[in-house]
Amino acid sequence: MRVLVQRVRKASVTIKKECKSLISNGLLIFVGIEDDDNSEDIEWLSNKIIQLRIFNDENGVMNKSVQDIDGEILVVSQFTLHASTKKGNRPSYIRAAKPQIAIPLYEAFCQTLQLKTKKEIPTGGFGADMQVELVNDGPVTIWIDSKNKE
């Protein structure tokens, strides 16, 4: 499971010209799922995300987590995080899980974040054509892959 975490001042997801989700200060998380991802990946990643100290403290040092600042989290599915560009100019998405595998894992990931943060986790629409708007704060953008834990 791969995530791209962005520290944001605000972020939103629009589907068919309607705003589905909107957050203020917090994290925008794009998540890509592979066939062999499982509950261990979800647990490890959700813990890593909510404990990431990427928000500034009173001295301007990145020393606080999203929980420390009472921030929000928006999760958006993005199979293109598993794009392979090794051959040719057209990316291959063969490593991305098919919907029958990805949807339950995506939902479990969002549910796990909700349980750990005790906050509602707004989302995009799985497989939908989405317009994602954000104001990246910093900018701070971090790539995390649960297959690279060590």
N, C-alpha and C positions, 0 to 999 in steps of 0.2 A: 504494500500500500504506500502510495506516495502522496505527499501533501506539499503545497506551496502556500506558506503562511505569510500574509502581509499585514503589517501593523497599519491600521487605517484610522483616519479621523471620522470617516463615514463611508458606507458602502451600501449599494442597493442592487437588487435583481429585478429586471423587468421582463415579463413574458407576454407576448401579444399586446404590447402597449399598456399593460397594467403592472403596477409595482407589486411584486409578490412579497418582497422582503426588504427591510431597511434597518440598518444599524447606525449608531454613532460610534464613538471612541471604542476601539477594540481590535478584533482580528477577522480578516477575511481569509477563509481557508478553502483552497481548491483541492479536491481529493480525487485521485485516480486509483482504481482498484484492479488487481490482477486475479486470475483464477485461483492461485494458491494462497491468497490472503485469507486470514481467519480471525477468530476472536483475540488471539494473542497479539496480532498486529494492531487491532483496534485498541486494545488495552494499553499497549506500549505507546502508541502514537497519541492517544487522548491524554495520557499522563504527561508526555513530553510537551504537548501543546499548551496545556493549562499551567505548566510550571515554567515555561520559557520566560526568562527574565529579559524582556526586550522593550519594556516601557521605562521611561526616565523616572528617576527618583528626584528628590528635591535638589540634588546637586547636578542634575543633568546627565547622570550616569544610568545606562540601561541596567537596572537592578530590580525591576518590579515585573510581576507576571500579570496576565490579564485578570486573574482573580484579585490580585493586590489592588488593582485600580478600579475594580468593580466594572470591568469592561464587558462588551458584548462580543458574541461570536456569530458569524454568518458562514455557513458551509455550502459550497457549490460543487456539484459533481463535474469532473472534467477528465474524460477518458484520454484526451490528448496528452496528458502528463506521461503516458506510456508510449508516446510516439518514438519510433525508431527511424533515424535518418541516415543509416549506414549505407544504404544502396539507393542510387538515383535521387531524384528531387521530390518525389511524392512520399510523404511519411507513411509508414506502416503502423497500424494499431493492433497488430496481432496479439500483443501482450496484454491488452486491455480486456478485462472480463466482460463477457456477454451479460446483458441485462438480468437474466435469470439468476446469475451468481452475484452480480454487482449490486443490484437493488437491495436485497436483504442486508448485505454488508454495509452499504451506504447508510441505510436506515439504522442499523445497529451502531454505527459510528456516531451518528447524530444523537441517538438515544444515550449512548455512553457519555458523550460530552455534556448532555443535559443533566444526567444523574450526578456527574462529578462537579459541575458548576452550580447546580441547583437553579439554573436559569433556562428559559426557553431558548432553543437554538433555531433561529430562522434559517431557511434553506432556499436554494434555487429549485428548479424543477428537473428531476432526473430525466435526461435525454431530450429536454426541451431546447428550443432555440432561445437563448437568453441573452439579454444585454446586461452586462455587469458594469456598474459605474463605481469608482472608488477614488478616494483621496488618500494616497499612500503617505503615511506619516514618517518622515525621515529622509529618504525612503528606507524602509526596513522590509526586506523580502528574504525569506528563509526556506530552503528546500530540505525536506526530510523524507527519507525512504526507510520504511520499517525493515527492509532487507539489509540495511547497513547499520545495525544497532551497535556494533563494536567499533 
